[in-house]
Amino acid sequence: MGFLGWIVLGLIAGAIAKAIKPGEQGGGWLVTLLLGVVGAIVGGWIGSAVFGVGINEFWSLSTWLLAIGGALVVLIIWGLLTRKRA
């Protein structure tokens, strides 16, 4: 998968992750989409390290599940780092 494919996959995975876990993460939608790109990379790395399945094909179900899972992980970590202290 090329560089443009990674970006598109990450943007869509970030939007899906935000829909799955809405909340008060700082940064708005733009940061969420950028975190989706980072999450797709993290998901691909974790998938290849743990399960032996990487992000190779754009239209593969495992690719999308890994990208969305990685985006959720990154989004949760971002939410913990940016939440306001009461």
C-alpha positions as CSV (number, residue, x, y, z in Angstrom):
1,M,0.0,0.0,0.0
2,G,1.4,3.4,-0.9
3,F,1.8,6.5,1.1
4,L,-1.5,8.0,-0.1
5,G,-3.3,4.8,0.9
6,W,-1.8,5.0,4.4
7,I,-3.1,8.6,4.7
8,V,-6.6,7.8,3.5
9,L,-6.8,4.7,5.6
10,G,-5.7,6.6,8.7
11,L,-8.1,9.5,8.1
12,I,-11.0,7.1,7.8
13,A,-9.9,5.0,10.7
14,G,-9.6,8.1,12.8
15,A,-13.1,9.2,11.9
16,I,-14.5,5.7,12.8
17,A,-12.5,5.7,16.0
18,K,-14.0,9.1,17.0
19,A,-17.5,7.8,16.2
20,I,-16.9,4.7,18.3
21,K,-15.4,6.7,21.2
22,P,-16.8,10.2,21.3
23,G,-15.8,12.4,24.1
24,E,-13.8,15.4,25.2
25,Q,-10.4,14.7,23.6
26,G,-8.6,17.9,23.0
27,G,-7.8,19.1,19.5
28,G,-11.1,18.6,17.6
29,W,-11.6,16.7,14.4
30,L,-8.4,17.7,12.7
31,V,-6.2,16.3,15.5
32,T,-8.5,13.2,15.6
33,L,-7.9,12.5,12.0
34,L,-4.2,13.0,12.3
35,L,-4.2,10.7,15.3
36,G,-6.0,8.2,13.0
37,V,-3.0,8.2,10.7
38,V,-0.7,7.6,13.6
39,G,-3.1,4.9,14.9
40,A,-3.1,3.1,11.6
41,I,0.7,2.9,11.7
42,V,0.6,1.8,15.4
43,G,-2.1,-0.8,14.6
44,G,-0.1,-2.1,11.7
45,W,3.0,-2.4,13.8
46,I,1.2,-4.2,16.7
47,G,-0.6,-6.5,14.2
48,S,2.6,-7.5,12.6
49,A,4.5,-7.9,15.9
50,V,1.8,-9.8,17.8
51,F,-0.4,-11.6,15.2
52,G,2.0,-11.7,12.2
53,V,-0.6,-9.8,10.1
54,G,0.4,-6.4,8.8
55,I,-1.4,-3.7,6.9
56,N,-0.7,-4.7,3.4
57,E,-3.8,-4.4,1.3
58,F,-6.2,-1.4,1.4
59,W,-9.4,-3.5,1.0
60,S,-8.5,-6.3,3.5
61,L,-10.7,-6.6,6.6
62,S,-7.7,-7.3,8.8
63,T,-6.1,-4.0,7.6
64,W,-9.2,-2.0,8.6
65,L,-9.6,-3.7,12.0
66,L,-5.9,-3.1,12.8
67,A,-6.1,0.5,11.7
68,I,-9.3,1.2,13.6
69,G,-7.9,-0.6,16.7
70,G,-4.7,1.4,16.6
71,A,-6.6,4.6,16.1
72,L,-8.7,3.8,19.2
73,V,-5.6,3.1,21.3
74,V,-4.0,6.3,20.2
75,L,-7.2,8.3,20.7
76,I,-7.6,6.9,24.2
77,I,-4.0,7.8,25.1
78,W,-4.4,11.3,23.6
79,G,-7.6,11.7,25.7
80,L,-5.8,10.7,28.9
81,L,-3.0,13.1,28.1
82,T,-5.1,16.1,27.3
83,R,-8.0,15.8,29.7
84,K,-8.6,18.8,32.0
85,R,-7.7,18.3,35.6
86,A,-10.6,19.2,37.9
